[in-house]
Amino acid sequence: MTRVFVALGSNLADPVAQLAAACDEIGRLPQTRLLGRSSLWRSAPVGYLDQPDFVNAVAEVDTTLEPEALLEQLLEIERRHGRVREFANAPRTLDLDIALYGERRIDTPTLTVPHPRMHERAFVLLPLHELAPDLSIPGHGPLRNLLPGVADQRLEVMPS
């Protein structure tokens, strides 16, 4: 089994319900066990600003699926939730990204792990820190050392 962290985000069609359903579906993937999910966090949009705030979380799973197979399963969950890719940083019903796949570094035409901008995004780092505070990000070092670099980003934990 490999420990994997999946970043989740949504800002359309009841984002809280979208993330809850997505976590349930991730937990039912073949050869995969959901270990936990961070709190839900509200974040401002990045890039394209004329859209609602996002709700974000990180899920922690153990899986024997290879990275590309896991990615295909996550993309299928996005499709079932009505994900449409109109333009970069567009509003979305559901976004599922493999943030970390064990200690592996992956760079293929379809998948980059660690996620290429996760070390710059509070909406990934803070939920990840909640689940695994002692984690080290391959190529970037200890997670706790990355947190000061995103301290200026507006992010708030949502009531449970």
Secondary structure, DSSP 8 states (H G I E B T S, - for coil): -EEEEEEEEE-SS-HHHHHHHHHHHHHTSTTEEEEEE---EEE--SS--SS--EEEEEEEEEE-S-HHHHHHHHHHHHHHTT----STT---S-EEEEEEETT--EE-SS-EES-TTGGG-HHHHHHHHHH-TT-EETTTEEHHHHGGGGTTS-EEE---
